[in-house]
Amino acid sequence: MTEPITPATSARIIGLADQSIEVAEEGLNQFVALRRRLLQKEATADVAVHNAVEFSYLLQFDFNCLLIEFVRYTGSSRGSVYGRLLVLLIHESTRTLQSILGRQFQIQLAATIGRDDALAECRALHRLAVELHRHSQARYGDVRDGILAHRDADPEIRLRLIAMTHDHQAVGDLVTRMQEVVLRLARLTAEYVRVLAKQADAKTSLMPPPPTP
């Protein structure tokens, strides 16, 4: 089993992850309120992007919660448990992202943001998610199937699969690649939410005043 990371590095990662958790939780609550406000005004909803935004906040929250515990206990069997849960999260979420970040999302988000390079960024993010899922499947597909999704009946196979996640450096490399996906998605969706909030404010200012009694 690999050696634990240094206390200074651990503290830095945990501090950043804690901040990401707070941002995700607050962002999700605010976005849900914004989405409902737009629906009340019968504003046209970018359904594909709204789904991606909420998925992004939930993914950011779950990923960083597990990351904190993985870093805190890296180098131990307990750390391997969180490593396996991270493997499962990465494997399943990147599969979901392949559909969520598809063509409809790319077109709607790029049109709302209005930047010339927004569509290219969306496509690059989609490719990144596809590549990471393929890497996860090749490296940890057996772990996902034999330990996380269900328990393999053969005890020796179970032990071999569990041992695969004792290599915390390899799990950490997968986690680092996932961090890039999460960060890119968070940046795109944050920009989208800022534009959407301005549109909501503009729609509010254009609404006629309520009738006087």
C-alpha positions as a printed NumPy array, in Angstrom:
array([[  0.   ,   0.   ,   0.   ],
       [  1.339,   3.455,  -0.857],
       [  2.599,   5.936,   1.73 ],
       [  0.174,   8.642,   2.886],
       [  0.592,  12.109,   1.38 ],
       [  2.276,  14.841,   3.405],
       [  0.203,  16.709,   6.029],
       [  0.688,  20.019,   4.214],
       [ -0.572,  18.644,   0.896],
       [ -3.436,  16.886,   2.636],
       [ -4.495,  20.076,   4.405],
       [ -4.401,  22.05 ,   1.144],
       [ -6.504,  19.501,  -0.776],
       [ -9.028,  19.17 ,   2.049],
       [ -9.312,  22.958,   2.374],
       [-10.022,  23.376,  -1.346],
       [-12.468,  20.471,  -1.318],
       [-14.328,  21.984,   1.65 ],
       [-14.702,  25.241,  -0.266],
       [-15.968,  23.35 ,  -3.336],
       [-18.572,  21.578,  -1.209],
       [-19.892,  24.89 ,   0.137],
       [-19.987,  26.4  ,  -3.367],
       [-21.805,  23.36 ,  -4.762],
       [-24.418,  23.276,  -2.014],
       [-25.121,  26.999,  -2.194],
       [-25.01 ,  26.995,  -5.998],
       [-27.504,  24.153,  -6.293],
       [-30.004,  25.841,  -3.977],
       [-29.685,  29.16 ,  -5.806],
       [-29.981,  27.583,  -9.241],
       [-33.086,  25.593,  -8.34 ],
       [-34.69 ,  28.836,  -7.139],
       [-33.62 ,  30.616, -10.353],
       [-34.93 ,  27.827, -12.574],
       [-38.292,  27.845, -10.805],
       [-38.477,  31.627, -11.047],
       [-37.945,  31.448, -14.803],
       [-40.595,  28.774, -15.169],
       [-43.081,  30.944, -13.286],
       [-42.432,  33.676, -15.853],
       [-42.962,  31.128, -18.631],
       [-39.42 ,  31.74 , -19.85 ],
       [-38.05 ,  29.318, -22.401],
       [-36.048,  26.737, -20.515],
       [-32.809,  25.244, -21.816],
       [-33.798,  21.874, -20.402],
       [-30.589,  20.071, -21.376],
       [-28.384,  22.748, -19.812],
       [-30.497,  23.016, -16.663],
       [-30.131,  19.274, -16.181],
       [-26.368,  19.54 , -16.644],
       [-26.072,  22.441, -14.207],
       [-27.87 ,  20.599, -11.425],
       [-25.932,  17.405, -12.168],
       [-22.704,  19.429, -12.045],
       [-23.454,  20.773,  -8.568],
       [-24.395,  17.326,  -7.242],
       [-21.293,  15.771,  -8.794],
       [-19.066,  18.498,  -7.363],
       [-20.556,  17.963,  -3.905],
       [-20.313,  14.146,  -3.88 ],
       [-16.874,  14.042,  -5.467],
       [-15.314,  16.443,  -2.982],
       [-16.932,  14.757,   0.036],
       [-15.314,  11.464,  -0.968],
       [-12.059,  13.166,  -1.916],
       [-11.665,  14.61 ,   1.583],
       [-11.953,  11.19 ,   3.197],
       [ -9.718,   9.55 ,   0.606],
       [ -6.982,  12.12 ,   1.243],
       [ -7.457,  11.997,   5.005],
       [ -6.984,   8.21 ,   5.111],
       [ -4.748,   7.62 ,   2.11 ],
       [ -2.188,   4.905,   2.696],
       [ -4.609,   2.859,   4.822],
       [ -7.298,   0.25 ,   4.195],
       [ -9.896,   2.834,   5.147],
       [ -8.515,   5.088,   2.438],
       [ -8.945,   2.229,  -0.021],
       [-12.662,   2.102,   0.787],
       [-13.036,   5.767,  -0.177],
       [-10.819,   5.107,  -3.18 ],
       [-13.222,   2.415,  -4.361],
       [-16.184,   4.74 ,  -3.857],
       [-14.387,   7.402,  -5.903],
       [-13.754,   4.832,  -8.632],
       [-17.478,   4.036,  -8.695],
       [-18.477,   7.707,  -8.754],
       [-16.042,   8.498, -11.567],
       [-17.044,   5.452, -13.592],
       [-20.795,   6.048, -13.354],
       [-20.796,   9.847, -13.594],
       [-18.565,   9.968, -16.675],
       [-20.911,   7.513, -18.356],
       [-23.835,   9.812, -17.503],
       [-21.909,  12.893, -18.624],
       [-21.508,  11.431, -22.095],
       [-25.255,  11.851, -22.632],
       [-25.809,  14.963, -20.496],
       [-23.045,  16.859, -22.316],
       [-24.308,  15.809, -25.72 ],
       [-25.279,  17.894, -28.745],
       [-28.389,  19.502, -27.258],
       [-26.474,  20.709, -24.192],
       [-23.633,  22.024, -26.341],
       [-25.919,  24.018, -28.645],
       [-28.126,  25.445, -25.881],
       [-25.262,  26.463, -23.603],
       [-23.188,  28.017, -26.4  ],
       [-26.212,  29.978, -27.657],
       [-26.998,  31.356, -24.199],
       [-23.406,  32.249, -23.306],
       [-22.8  ,  33.793, -26.706],
       [-19.03 ,  33.367, -26.807],
       [-17.537,  32.297, -30.138],
       [-15.464,  29.542, -28.547],
       [-18.146,  28.239, -26.157],
       [-19.26 ,  25.448, -28.486],
       [-15.682,  24.241, -28.917],
       [-15.232,  24.206, -25.126],
       [-18.391,  22.13 , -24.701],
       [-17.211,  19.636, -27.294],
       [-13.778,  19.396, -25.686],
       [-15.378,  18.731, -22.296],
       [-17.527,  15.981, -23.795],
       [-14.442,  14.337, -25.326],
       [-12.671,  14.546, -21.971],
       [-15.552,  12.771, -20.22 ],
       [-15.62 ,  10.043, -22.891],
       [-11.866,   9.481, -22.648],
       [-11.941,   9.344, -18.853],
       [-14.777,   6.832, -18.843],
       [-12.868,   4.601, -21.247],
       [ -9.769,   4.856, -19.066],
       [-11.795,   4.078, -15.942],
       [-13.427,   1.097, -17.626],
       [-10.084,  -0.287, -18.788],
       [ -8.351,   0.216, -15.418],
       [-11.152,  -0.375, -12.912],
       [-14.053,  -1.932, -14.816],
       [-13.537,  -5.272, -13.057],
       [-13.446,  -3.55 ,  -9.66 ],
       [-16.707,  -1.773, -10.422],
       [-18.394,  -4.986, -11.561],
       [-16.952,  -7.418,  -9.012],
       [-16.778,  -5.335,  -5.841],
       [-18.833,  -2.16 ,  -6.145],
       [-21.845,  -3.147,  -8.224],
       [-22.021,  -6.599,  -6.629],
       [-19.727,  -8.994,  -4.8  ],
       [-17.984, -11.631,  -6.867],
       [-18.702, -15.138,  -5.57 ],
       [-15.039, -16.169,  -5.698],
       [-13.218, -14.956,  -2.541],
       [ -9.814, -14.893,  -4.26 ],
       [-11.183, -12.732,  -7.056],
       [-12.689, -10.396,  -4.469],
       [ -9.35 , -10.005,  -2.715],
       [ -7.543,  -9.397,  -6.009],
       [-10.025,  -6.719,  -7.026],
       [ -9.87 ,  -5.001,  -3.638],
       [ -6.073,  -5.023,  -3.837],
       [ -6.275,  -3.04 ,  -7.084],
       [ -7.487,  -0.008,  -5.135],
       [ -4.675,  -0.295,  -2.582],
       [ -2.554,   1.549,  -5.164],
       [ -3.584,   4.984,  -3.995],
       [ -1.259,   6.66 ,  -6.462],
       [ -3.129,   5.081,  -9.39 ],
       [ -6.499,   5.982,  -7.85 ],
       [ -5.149,   9.479,  -7.244],
       [ -4.217,   9.809, -10.921],
       [ -7.796,   8.894, -11.878],
       [ -9.093,  11.395,  -9.331],
       [ -6.851,  14.134, -10.772],
       [ -8.257,  13.541, -14.242],
       [-11.764,  13.701, -12.82 ],
       [-10.964,  16.985, -11.08 ],
       [-10.248,  18.514, -14.487],
       [-13.65 ,  17.376, -15.791],
       [-15.437,  18.692, -12.687],
       [-13.584,  22.026, -12.84 ],
       [-14.222,  22.608, -16.547],
       [-17.885,  21.738, -16.156],
       [-18.196,  24.013, -13.112],
       [-16.66 ,  26.942, -14.99 ],
       [-18.966,  26.541, -17.985],
       [-22.096,  26.124, -15.911],
       [-21.15 ,  29.061, -13.652],
       [-20.838,  31.302, -16.705],
       [-24.188,  30.035, -17.971],
       [-25.884,  30.699, -14.619],
       [-24.546,  34.278, -14.54 ],
       [-26.014,  34.974, -17.986],
       [-29.277,  33.265, -17.049],
       [-29.607,  35.321, -13.855],
       [-29.182,  38.55 , -15.857],
       [-31.872,  37.392, -18.27 ],
       [-34.198,  36.604, -15.363],
       [-33.623,  40.064, -13.881],
       [-34.319,  41.659, -17.265],
       [-37.548,  39.714, -17.641],
       [-38.589,  40.853, -14.163],
       [-37.97 ,  44.517, -14.987],
       [-40.032,  44.221, -18.187],
       [-43.027,  42.673, -16.459],
       [-46.035,  45.025, -16.128],
       [-46.867,  46.206, -12.596],
       [-49.677,  44.438, -10.775],
       [-53.119,  46.043, -11.196],
       [-54.17 ,  48.489,  -8.516],
       [-57.328,  47.597,  -6.544]])
